[in-house]
Amino acid sequence: MNDIQTEIGEIVSVSGNVITVQLSDNMKSNMPVIEGIVYRIGQIGSFLKVPLGYANLYGIVTQIGAAAIPDRIKEAIIEDYTQMDNRQWLNMVLVGEQIGNKFARGVSQSPTTGDAVHLVTIKDLDVIYGGYDEKNSINIGNISISESLNAKLDLDKLIARHFAVLGSTGSGKSNSVGVILNAIANKDYKSCRILVIDPHGEYNSVLKGKSNVYKIRADSEKELYIPFWALPFNELMSIFSGNLTDQNRDYIRTKIVESKLDSVEKNAIEIEKELVTADSPIPFSIKQLWFELDDFERQTFQERANPEKKTAKKIEGNAENLMSNEYQPASAGGGAPFLNNQAKGILSFLDSVRLKLKDSTYNFLFQPGDYTPNLKGEVNKDLSDLLFNWLGSEEPITILDLSGIPSEIMTSISGTLLKIIYDALFWGQNLKIGGKEQPLLIVLEEAHNYLQAGEKSISSKTVQTIAKEGRKYGVGLGLVTQRPSELDETVLSQCGTIIALRMNNSKDRGHIRAAIQDELQTMIDLLPSLRTGEGIISGEGVRIPSRIQFYKLPNAHKSSDPKVSEKWMEEKEPKIDDYKELISLWRNQKL
């Protein structure tokens, strides 16, 4: 091809990797036709080429028009406008170079003033976007400027250095994540492990046929259980309402440790007793613990402060059914029966515990199937079974659908889940199922729920740990959110690859701008005008920052919001019995 056909101007200024180009006066059109293909000059995000002997430098257009005029020329124009002479300028940022047929990020030499600048043709784009290793790359769509070019991601860098998918509602986040995960699953890696934490059940249909789905109140899926005894002490206590003094928290903590020590023997768990704490993921019967604590609070004595002289029970309680023992009431006149003066005054807290244990929405936690301890603290299955189901499946993807979890404990439960998984992979790092030997990708949908800036919740701390240290232990992170401004900036800055979809909120765009390379920040101004499913990718996972169009999944998630107009068109004819049933469900805490 004749270079004259593609030459569009010359370099007039070089500042670091930012190049100012004066467009040629000889250009007949801003839309030249070369070999039958129409090119547009000066599109933000498009590429230009600077041939330097045996190498070609490539840059991305970041500014065009008045904003790109060099300062010295601006001063001259202010003094004499006629000096502008209809000239045009643009700025571009150097991003890579081609030597032979090989393209690499970064440049080994700088151009100088007077060097010619050329359009990048389809053949040049083939060099830029080609050359990915098929074994560790996935195809996720097309380059926006040329539908014939596949958009690829470097899988090793994408997962090991973490990634974030950011975009407003309706911009195509779920579809984009689904395309990425499907592309990985289709590579037929024998030991691929991906865990999706999905608070809205959006990915069940998107990843159908390649995933195991664990869900609360499962229908066709598998039941999701998260045993309460795996929660650290503070997270377990945060589920119940009522304030506890520091002394009472220590009292309950001690009782839990005693229960766990007892369970260690009954379940033949191999652990040194000195290492057992209230945070240890060891089963114990919370019903039995509740019953004993409750009983102690209610006891009355025939003799003052003499536990050997308890009054007779009026009603025999039952730990399994969470029924309290009832004793003869204490005398109001100072005589027998006497109150238990050793009681801690925690009956209102214990009442809140009983309410939660009876609430059917918490069954996944307090009645977790074979992981439920009997009153002696014995269980049929341990955490090893739980982790095997989640991480040892033949399916490459496991989805934990958290849509049935009460919103007030979502952060605590999701944080505990992540901590269980990360701790297990950390301590088992040298085993064949550890993260080093079998890496794991964790995808967090609605990540702003777990990573609120400034929060110190268990989920926030655990995700921060994974973001900072997960790479060493083979744990990759994929954050998906529509509210990047609410994300912890430390975690976002740890994401090596940023996939930014359409975004209208200027505050959110500001956070993305802060997370990408300085010279490319003008590309973020394109975000409000992107099409659905179109995104700008920059960072480790791509060879060059790119504007791409994701493939469209045939079974992409659709909004689960009720169709108000359709529902209101239906004939309902409600009866009083319907409302009686509604009140009964409410009062009995059943769904």
C-alpha positions as CSV (number, residue, x, y, z in Angstrom):
1,M,0.0,0.0,0.0
2,N,1.2,3.5,-0.8
3,D,2.1,5.3,2.4
4,I,0.9,8.6,0.9
5,Q,-2.6,7.2,1.0
6,T,-2.4,6.8,4.7
7,E,-0.3,9.8,5.8
8,I,-2.4,12.3,7.6
9,G,0.0,14.8,9.1
10,E,3.3,15.3,11.0
11,I,4.4,15.5,14.6
12,V,4.8,19.1,15.9
13,S,5.4,18.4,19.6
14,V,6.6,15.5,21.8
15,S,6.0,15.6,25.6
16,G,6.8,12.3,27.2
17,N,4.5,9.8,25.5
18,V,2.0,12.5,24.5
19,I,2.3,13.5,20.8
20,T,0.8,16.5,19.2
21,V,0.1,16.1,15.5
22,Q,-0.7,18.8,12.9
23,L,-3.0,17.4,10.3
24,S,-1.9,17.8,6.7
25,D,-3.5,20.6,4.6
26,N,-3.4,18.2,1.7
27,M,-6.0,15.9,3.1
28,K,-8.9,15.9,0.8
29,S,-11.3,14.4,3.4
30,N,-11.6,13.5,7.0
31,M,-13.1,10.2,5.8
32,P,-10.6,8.8,3.2
33,V,-11.4,5.6,1.4
34,I,-8.4,3.2,1.2
35,E,-8.7,-0.1,-0.6
36,G,-12.5,0.2,-0.4
37,I,-12.7,0.8,3.3
38,V,-13.8,4.1,4.8
39,Y,-11.6,5.4,7.6
40,R,-12.5,8.3,10.0
41,I,-9.6,10.5,11.1
42,G,-9.5,11.8,14.6
43,Q,-12.0,9.5,16.3
44,I,-11.3,9.5,20.1
45,G,-9.9,6.1,21.0
46,S,-8.8,5.3,17.4
47,F,-5.2,4.4,16.5
48,L,-2.5,6.2,14.6
49,K,0.9,4.9,13.4
50,V,4.4,6.6,13.3
51,P,6.8,4.6,11.1
52,L,10.4,4.8,12.5
53,G,12.7,2.8,10.3
54,Y,12.2,-0.9,11.1
55,A,9.7,-0.2,13.8
56,N,6.2,1.3,13.9
57,L,5.0,3.2,17.0
58,Y,1.3,3.1,17.7
59,G,-0.8,5.7,19.6
60,I,-4.4,6.3,20.7
61,V,-6.1,9.6,19.8
62,T,-7.1,11.3,23.0
63,Q,-7.9,14.9,21.9
64,I,-8.7,16.7,18.7
65,G,-9.5,20.3,17.8
66,A,-8.9,23.4,19.8
67,A,-8.0,21.5,23.0
68,A,-5.1,19.9,21.1
69,I,-3.5,23.1,19.9
70,P,0.1,23.5,21.2
71,D,0.5,26.3,23.8
72,R,3.0,28.3,21.7
73,I,0.5,28.3,18.8
74,K,-2.4,29.3,21.1
75,E,-0.4,32.4,22.1
76,A,0.2,33.3,18.5
77,I,-3.4,32.8,17.6
78,I,-4.5,35.1,20.4
79,E,-2.3,37.8,18.9
80,D,-3.3,37.1,15.3
81,Y,-6.2,34.8,14.5
82,T,-5.3,34.6,10.8
83,Q,-2.2,32.5,11.7
84,M,-4.4,29.5,12.4
85,D,-4.8,29.1,8.6
86,N,-7.5,26.4,9.0
87,R,-4.9,24.0,10.4
88,Q,-6.1,21.1,12.6
89,W,-4.4,19.3,15.5
90,L,-4.8,16.2,17.5
91,N,-3.1,14.6,20.5
92,M,-2.3,10.9,20.8
93,V,-0.7,8.8,23.5
94,L,1.9,6.2,22.5
95,V,0.9,2.8,23.7
96,G,3.0,0.2,21.9
97,E,5.3,-0.6,19.0
98,Q,5.5,-3.2,16.2
99,I,8.9,-4.8,15.3
100,G,8.6,-7.2,12.4
101,N,5.1,-8.8,12.8
102,K,5.2,-8.7,16.5
103,F,3.4,-6.0,18.6
104,A,4.3,-5.2,22.2
105,R,3.1,-2.7,24.8
106,G,5.4,0.2,25.6
107,V,7.8,1.9,23.3
108,S,11.6,1.6,23.2
109,Q,12.1,4.9,21.3
110,S,10.4,8.3,20.9
111,P,9.5,10.0,17.6
112,T,10.6,13.5,16.9
113,T,9.1,16.6,15.3
114,G,8.6,16.3,11.6
115,D,8.0,12.5,11.7
116,A,5.0,11.5,9.5
117,V,1.8,10.1,11.1
118,H,-0.3,7.6,9.3
119,L,-3.8,6.1,9.6
120,V,-3.9,2.6,11.0
121,T,-5.4,0.2,8.5
122,I,-7.1,-3.1,8.9
123,K,-3.8,-4.9,8.3
124,D,-2.1,-2.9,11.1
125,L,-5.0,-3.7,13.4
126,D,-4.5,-7.4,12.7
127,V,-0.9,-7.0,14.0
128,I,-2.0,-5.2,17.1
129,Y,-4.9,-7.5,18.1
130,G,-3.4,-10.7,16.7
131,G,-0.7,-12.8,18.3
132,Y,-2.5,-13.9,21.4
133,D,-1.7,-17.4,22.6
134,E,-4.8,-19.5,22.1
135,K,-4.2,-21.5,25.2
136,N,-4.4,-18.6,27.6
137,S,-6.7,-16.2,25.8
138,I,-10.4,-15.9,25.4
139,N,-12.5,-14.3,22.7
140,I,-15.2,-12.0,24.1
141,G,-16.4,-9.9,21.2
142,N,-15.3,-7.6,18.4
143,I,-13.2,-4.5,18.3
144,S,-15.7,-1.6,17.8
145,I,-13.9,0.0,15.0
146,S,-13.7,-3.2,13.0
147,E,-16.2,-6.0,13.4
148,S,-13.9,-8.4,11.6
149,L,-11.4,-8.2,14.5
150,N,-11.9,-10.4,17.5
151,A,-11.5,-8.8,21.0
152,K,-9.4,-11.1,23.2
153,L,-8.3,-11.1,26.8
154,D,-5.2,-12.6,28.3
155,L,-6.7,-15.1,30.8
156,D,-3.6,-15.4,33.0
157,K,-3.3,-11.7,33.6
158,L,-7.0,-11.1,33.8
159,I,-7.4,-13.5,36.7
160,A,-4.1,-13.3,38.5
161,R,-4.1,-9.5,38.6
162,H,-7.9,-9.2,39.2
163,F,-10.4,-7.4,37.1
164,A,-13.5,-5.1,37.5
165,V,-16.6,-4.8,35.3
166,L,-18.1,-1.4,35.8
167,G,-21.3,0.0,34.3
168,S,-24.7,1.6,34.9
169,T,-27.9,-0.5,35.1
170,G,-28.8,-1.8,31.7
171,S,-25.3,-1.2,30.2
172,G,-24.8,-5.0,29.8
173,K,-22.7,-6.0,32.8
174,S,-24.4,-9.4,33.4
175,N,-24.0,-10.2,29.7
176,S,-20.4,-9.1,29.7
177,V,-19.5,-11.2,32.8
178,G,-21.5,-14.1,31.3
179,V,-19.5,-13.8,28.0
180,I,-16.2,-13.9,29.9
181,L,-17.2,-16.9,32.1
182,N,-18.7,-18.8,29.2
183,A,-15.6,-18.2,27.2
184,I,-13.4,-19.6,30.0
185,A,-15.8,-22.6,30.5
186,N,-15.7,-23.3,26.8
187,K,-11.9,-23.7,26.8
188,D,-12.4,-27.1,28.4
189,Y,-9.8,-26.6,31.2
190,K,-10.0,-29.8,33.2
191,S,-9.4,-28.1,36.6
192,C,-11.1,-24.8,36.1
193,R,-12.6,-23.3,39.2
194,I,-14.9,-20.3,39.3
195,L,-17.1,-19.2,42.2
196,V,-19.8,-16.6,41.5
197,I,-21.3,-14.8,44.5
198,D,-24.6,-13.8,43.1
199,P,-27.0,-11.7,45.4
200,H,-29.8,-11.5,42.8
201,G,-29.8,-14.9,41.1
202,E,-28.9,-13.3,37.7
203,Y,-26.4,-15.9,36.5
204,N,-28.5,-19.1,36.8
205,S,-29.7,-18.8,33.3
206,V,-26.7,-17.0,31.8
207,L,-24.3,-19.9,32.8
208,K,-26.8,-22.8,32.4
209,G,-25.2,-26.1,31.5
210,K,-21.8,-25.1,32.8
211,S,-22.5,-24.4,36.4
212,N,-23.8,-25.8,39.7
213,V,-26.2,-23.5,41.4
214,Y,-26.7,-23.5,45.2
215,K,-29.7,-21.6,46.3
216,I,-31.8,-21.0,49.4
217,R,-35.2,-22.7,49.1
218,A,-33.9,-24.4,46.0
219,D,-36.3,-25.8,43.4
220,S,-34.4,-27.4,40.6
221,E,-31.0,-26.3,42.1
222,K,-29.1,-27.5,45.1
223,E,-29.8,-26.2,48.5
224,L,-27.4,-23.6,49.8
225,Y,-26.3,-24.1,53.4
226,I,-24.0,-21.8,55.4
227,P,-23.6,-23.4,58.9
228,F,-23.8,-20.8,61.7
229,W,-20.9,-22.4,63.5
230,A,-18.6,-21.4,60.7
231,L,-19.2,-17.7,61.4
232,P,-16.6,-15.9,63.5
233,F,-18.0,-14.9,67.0
234,N,-18.6,-11.2,66.2
235,E,-20.5,-12.0,63.0
236,L,-22.6,-14.6,64.7
237,M,-23.5,-12.1,67.5
238,S,-24.3,-9.4,64.9
239,I,-27.2,-11.4,63.6
240,F,-29.1,-11.1,66.9
241,S,-30.6,-7.9,68.2
242,G,-30.1,-6.5,71.7
243,N,-27.1,-4.9,73.3
244,L,-24.6,-6.8,75.3
245,T,-22.1,-5.4,77.8
246,D,-18.5,-6.4,77.3
247,Q,-18.7,-8.7,80.3
248,N,-21.7,-10.4,78.8
249,R,-20.1,-10.8,75.4
250,D,-17.1,-12.4,77.2
251,Y,-19.4,-14.7,79.1
252,I,-21.1,-15.9,76.0
253,R,-17.8,-16.2,74.2
254,T,-16.5,-18.4,77.0
255,K,-19.6,-20.6,76.8
256,I,-19.2,-21.0,73.0
257,V,-15.6,-22.0,73.4
258,E,-16.6,-24.6,76.0
259,S,-19.3,-26.0,73.6
260,K,-16.7,-26.2,70.8
261,L,-14.2,-27.9,73.0
262,D,-16.8,-30.5,73.9
263,S,-17.7,-30.9,70.2
264,V,-14.0,-31.5,69.3
265,E,-14.1,-34.7,71.3
266,K,-17.6,-35.8,70.1
267,N,-16.8,-35.3,66.5
268,A,-13.2,-36.5,66.7
269,I,-11.9,-33.3,65.2
270,E,-8.1,-33.2,65.0
271,I,-7.1,-29.8,66.6
272,E,-5.1,-28.8,69.6
273,K,-7.4,-27.6,72.3
274,E,-5.3,-24.5,72.9
275,L,-6.1,-23.4,69.4
276,V,-9.9,-23.6,69.8
277,T,-11.5,-20.1,70.0
278,A,-15.0,-18.7,69.6
279,D,-14.0,-17.9,66.0
280,S,-12.9,-21.5,65.1
281,P,-15.2,-23.1,62.5
282,I,-16.1,-26.0,64.8
283,P,-19.7,-27.3,65.1
284,F,-21.7,-26.8,68.4
285,S,-25.4,-26.9,69.2
286,I,-26.6,-23.3,69.4
287,K,-30.0,-24.6,70.7
288,Q,-28.4,-26.4,73.6
289,L,-26.2,-23.3,74.3
290,W,-29.3,-21.1,74.2
291,F,-31.2,-23.5,76.5
292,E,-28.5,-23.6,79.1
293,L,-28.0,-19.8,79.1
294,D,-31.7,-19.2,79.3
295,D,-32.2,-21.7,82.1
296,F,-29.5,-20.1,84.2
297,E,-31.2,-16.7,83.9
298,R,-34.6,-18.1,85.0
299,Q,-33.6,-20.2,88.0
300,T,-34.9,-19.3,91.4
301,F,-33.7,-20.8,94.8
302,Q,-35.3,-21.8,98.0
303,E,-32.3,-20.4,99.8
304,R,-30.5,-17.2,98.9
305,A,-27.5,-17.7,96.6
306,N,-27.6,-21.4,97.0
307,P,-27.7,-23.2,93.7
308,E,-28.1,-26.5,95.4
309,K,-31.6,-25.5,96.5
310,K,-33.2,-24.7,93.1
311,T,-37.0,-24.5,93.2
312,A,-39.1,-27.1,91.4
313,K,-39.8,-26.5,87.7
314,K,-43.4,-25.5,86.9
315,I,-42.9,-26.3,83.2
316,E,-40.2,-28.6,81.8
317,G,-38.4,-26.9,78.9
318,N,-37.1,-28.4,75.7
319,A,-33.9,-27.4,74.0
320,E,-34.8,-28.8,70.6
321,N,-38.1,-26.9,70.5
322,L,-36.5,-23.8,72.2
323,M,-38.9,-24.0,75.1
324,S,-37.7,-22.4,78.4
325,N,-37.8,-24.1,81.8
326,E,-40.1,-22.3,84.1
327,Y,-39.4,-22.1,87.9
328,Q,-41.4,-20.8,90.8
329,P,-41.4,-17.1,90.5
330,A,-39.2,-15.1,92.9
331,S,-40.9,-13.6,95.9
332,A,-41.4,-9.8,95.7
333,G,-41.3,-9.5,99.5
334,G,-37.7,-10.5,100.1
335,G,-38.4,-14.1,101.2
336,A,-38.1,-17.3,99.3
337,P,-38.0,-18.1,96.4
338,F,-35.0,-16.0,95.7
339,L,-33.7,-14.8,92.3
340,N,-30.5,-16.1,90.9
341,N,-28.2,-13.3,91.8
342,Q,-25.5,-14.7,89.5
343,A,-27.8,-14.2,86.4
344,K,-26.3,-11.9,83.7
345,G,-29.5,-10.1,82.7
346,I,-29.4,-11.2,79.1
347,L,-32.9,-12.6,78.8
348,S,-34.0,-10.0,76.2
349,F,-30.9,-10.9,74.1
350,L,-31.7,-14.7,74.4
351,D,-35.3,-14.0,73.4
352,S,-33.9,-12.4,70.2
353,V,-31.7,-15.5,69.6
354,R,-34.8,-17.7,69.9
355,L,-36.7,-15.6,67.4
356,K,-33.9,-15.8,64.9
357,L,-33.6,-19.6,65.4
358,K,-37.3,-20.0,64.7
359,D,-37.4,-17.6,61.7
360,S,-37.6,-19.8,58.6
361,T,-35.7,-17.2,56.5
362,Y,-32.7,-18.1,58.6
363,N,-33.0,-21.9,58.1
364,F,-30.1,-21.9,55.7
365,L,-27.9,-20.8,58.6
366,F,-29.4,-22.4,61.8
367,Q,-30.8,-25.6,60.2
368,P,-28.3,-26.3,57.5
369,G,-29.2,-29.9,56.7
370,D,-26.5,-32.5,57.5
371,Y,-24.4,-29.7,58.8
372,T,-26.9,-29.1,61.7
373,P,-25.4,-30.2,65.0
374,N,-27.6,-32.3,67.3
375,L,-28.0,-31.2,70.9
376,K,-24.7,-33.0,71.7
377,G,-22.9,-30.9,69.0
378,E,-22.5,-33.9,66.6
379,V,-22.8,-33.4,62.9
380,N,-23.2,-35.7,59.9
381,K,-21.1,-33.5,57.6
382,D,-18.2,-31.1,58.2
383,L,-16.9,-28.0,56.3
384,S,-14.8,-30.3,54.1
385,D,-18.0,-31.6,52.5
386,L,-19.3,-28.1,52.0
387,L,-16.1,-26.9,50.3
388,F,-15.9,-30.1,48.2
389,N,-19.4,-29.4,46.9
390,W,-18.5,-25.8,46.0
391,L,-15.0,-26.1,44.7
392,G,-14.6,-29.8,43.8
393,S,-17.4,-30.1,41.3
394,E,-16.9,-31.3,37.8
395,E,-18.7,-28.2,36.5
396,P,-16.2,-25.3,36.0
397,I,-18.5,-22.8,37.6
398,T,-20.3,-22.8,41.0
399,I,-22.9,-20.1,41.6
400,L,-23.9,-19.3,45.2
401,D,-27.3,-17.6,44.7
402,L,-27.7,-15.4,47.8
403,S,-31.1,-13.9,46.7
404,G,-32.9,-15.6,49.6
405,I,-30.7,-14.2,52.3
406,P,-32.2,-11.4,54.5
407,S,-30.7,-8.1,53.4
408,E,-29.7,-7.1,56.9
409,I,-27.2,-10.0,57.2
410,M,-26.1,-10.1,53.5
411,T,-22.8,-8.4,54.2
412,S,-22.0,-10.6,57.1
413,I,-22.9,-13.9,55.4
414,S,-21.1,-13.0,52.1
415,G,-18.1,-11.9,54.0
416,T,-18.1,-15.2,56.0
417,L,-18.4,-17.2,52.8
418,L,-15.4,-15.4,51.3
419,K,-13.4,-15.8,54.5
420,I,-14.1,-19.5,54.7
421,I,-13.0,-20.0,51.1
422,Y,-9.9,-17.8,51.3
423,D,-8.8,-19.2,54.6
424,A,-9.2,-22.7,53.3
425,L,-7.1,-22.0,50.2
426,F,-4.5,-20.1,52.2
427,W,-3.9,-22.9,54.7
428,G,-4.1,-25.5,52.0
429,Q,-1.9,-23.6,49.6
430,N,0.6,-26.5,49.3
431,L,-2.0,-29.2,48.6
432,K,-3.0,-30.2,45.0
433,I,-6.4,-28.5,45.6
434,G,-4.9,-25.3,47.0
435,G,-5.0,-22.1,45.1
436,K,-1.4,-22.4,43.9
437,E,-2.0,-25.7,42.2
438,Q,-5.6,-25.1,41.2
439,P,-6.3,-21.4,41.0
440,L,-9.7,-20.1,41.8
441,L,-11.6,-17.1,40.3
442,I,-14.1,-15.4,42.6
443,V,-16.6,-13.2,40.9
444,L,-18.5,-10.7,43.1
445,E,-21.7,-9.4,41.6
446,E,-22.9,-6.1,43.2
447,A,-19.5,-5.7,44.7
448,H,-20.3,-2.3,46.2
449,N,-22.5,-4.2,48.7
450,Y,-19.4,-5.9,50.2
451,L,-16.9,-3.2,49.7
452,Q,-18.4,0.0,50.9
453,A,-15.6,2.6,51.2
454,G,-14.6,3.2,54.8
455,E,-16.4,0.2,56.1
456,K,-14.6,-2.4,58.2
457,S,-17.0,-5.3,57.8
458,I,-15.8,-8.8,57.5
459,S,-16.6,-8.8,53.8
460,S,-14.7,-5.6,53.1
461,K,-11.7,-6.8,55.1
462,T,-11.7,-10.2,53.4
463,V,-12.0,-8.8,49.9
464,Q,-9.2,-6.3,50.6
465,T,-7.0,-9.2,51.7
466,I,-7.8,-11.2,48.5
467,A,-7.2,-8.1,46.4
468,K,-3.8,-7.5,48.0
469,E,-2.5,-11.0,48.6
470,G,-4.8,-13.4,46.6
471,R,-2.4,-13.5,43.7
472,K,0.2,-15.2,45.8
473,Y,-2.1,-18.0,46.7
474,G,-3.9,-18.4,43.4
475,V,-7.1,-16.6,44.2
476,G,-8.3,-14.1,41.5
477,L,-11.0,-11.6,41.9
478,G,-13.6,-10.2,39.5
479,L,-15.6,-7.3,40.8
480,V,-18.9,-6.3,39.1
481,T,-20.7,-3.1,40.1
482,Q,-22.9,-0.3,38.9
483,R,-21.6,2.0,41.7
484,P,-17.8,2.2,41.4
485,S,-17.8,5.5,43.5
486,E,-19.0,3.4,46.5
487,L,-16.2,0.8,46.1
488,D,-13.2,0.8,48.3
489,E,-10.6,2.7,46.3
490,T,-7.8,0.4,47.5
491,V,-9.5,-2.6,46.1
492,L,-10.3,-1.0,42.8
493,S,-6.7,0.2,42.4
494,Q,-5.6,-3.5,42.8
495,C,-7.7,-4.5,39.7
496,G,-5.2,-4.9,36.9
497,T,-7.9,-4.9,34.2
498,I,-10.7,-2.4,34.1
499,I,-13.8,-3.1,31.8
500,A,-15.8,0.1,31.8
501,L,-19.3,0.0,30.2
502,R,-21.8,2.8,29.7
503,M,-21.9,5.1,32.7
504,N,-23.8,8.3,33.1
505,N,-22.9,9.3,36.7
506,S,-20.0,11.7,36.7
507,K,-18.9,10.7,40.2
508,D,-18.7,7.1,39.1
509,R,-16.7,8.1,36.0
510,G,-14.3,10.0,38.2
511,H,-13.5,6.8,40.1
512,I,-12.8,4.9,36.9
513,R,-10.7,7.8,35.6
514,A,-8.6,7.6,38.7
515,A,-8.0,3.9,38.2
516,I,-6.6,4.0,34.7
517,Q,-3.5,5.3,33.0
518,D,-3.4,9.1,33.2
519,E,-3.0,9.8,29.4
520,L,-6.0,7.7,28.5
521,Q,-8.4,9.4,30.9
522,T,-10.1,11.4,28.1
523,M,-11.4,8.0,26.8
524,I,-13.5,7.9,30.0
525,D,-15.5,10.8,28.6
526,L,-16.8,8.4,26.0
527,L,-18.5,6.2,28.6
528,P,-22.0,8.0,28.5
529,S,-22.2,7.5,24.8
530,L,-21.3,3.8,24.6
531,R,-23.9,1.3,23.3
532,T,-25.3,-1.5,25.4
533,G,-22.7,-4.2,25.7
534,E,-20.0,-1.9,24.5
535,G,-17.0,-1.2,26.7
536,I,-13.6,0.2,27.1
537,I,-11.0,-2.2,28.3
538,S,-7.6,-1.1,29.7
539,G,-4.9,-2.7,31.8
540,E,-3.1,-6.1,32.0
541,G,-5.7,-8.3,30.3
542,V,-5.4,-6.5,26.9
543,R,-2.4,-5.7,24.8
544,I,-3.7,-2.3,24.1
545,P,-6.6,-0.2,25.6
546,S,-9.6,-1.0,23.4
547,R,-13.2,-0.1,22.7
548,I,-15.0,-3.4,22.2
549,Q,-18.5,-4.8,21.6
550,F,-19.2,-7.9,23.7
551,Y,-21.0,-10.8,22.1
552,K,-24.6,-11.1,23.0
553,L,-25.5,-14.2,25.0
554,P,-28.7,-15.9,23.8
555,N,-29.9,-16.6,27.4
556,A,-28.8,-13.4,29.0
557,H,-30.5,-12.4,32.2
558,K,-33.6,-10.2,31.9
559,S,-34.9,-7.9,34.6
560,S,-36.7,-9.8,37.4
561,D,-38.8,-6.8,38.3
562,P,-42.6,-7.6,38.1
563,K,-44.4,-6.3,35.0
564,V,-46.6,-3.9,36.9
565,S,-49.0,-3.2,34.0
566,E,-49.4,-7.0,33.3
567,K,-50.0,-7.9,37.0
568,W,-52.5,-5.1,37.4
569,M,-54.4,-6.3,34.3
570,E,-54.9,-9.8,36.0
571,E,-58.2,-10.5,37.8
572,K,-57.4,-11.3,41.4
573,E,-60.6,-11.3,43.5
574,P,-58.9,-11.4,46.9
575,K,-60.6,-13.1,49.8
576,I,-60.3,-12.5,53.6
577,D,-58.7,-16.0,53.9
578,D,-55.8,-14.9,51.7
579,Y,-55.0,-12.1,54.1
580,K,-55.4,-14.5,57.1
581,E,-52.8,-16.7,55.5
582,L,-50.6,-13.7,54.9
583,I,-50.8,-12.7,58.6
584,S,-50.2,-16.2,59.7
585,L,-47.0,-16.5,57.7
586,W,-45.8,-13.2,59.1
587,R,-46.5,-14.1,62.7
588,N,-44.8,-17.5,62.3
589,Q,-41.9,-16.1,60.4
590,K,-42.4,-18.5,57.5
591,L,-42.2,-18.0,53.8
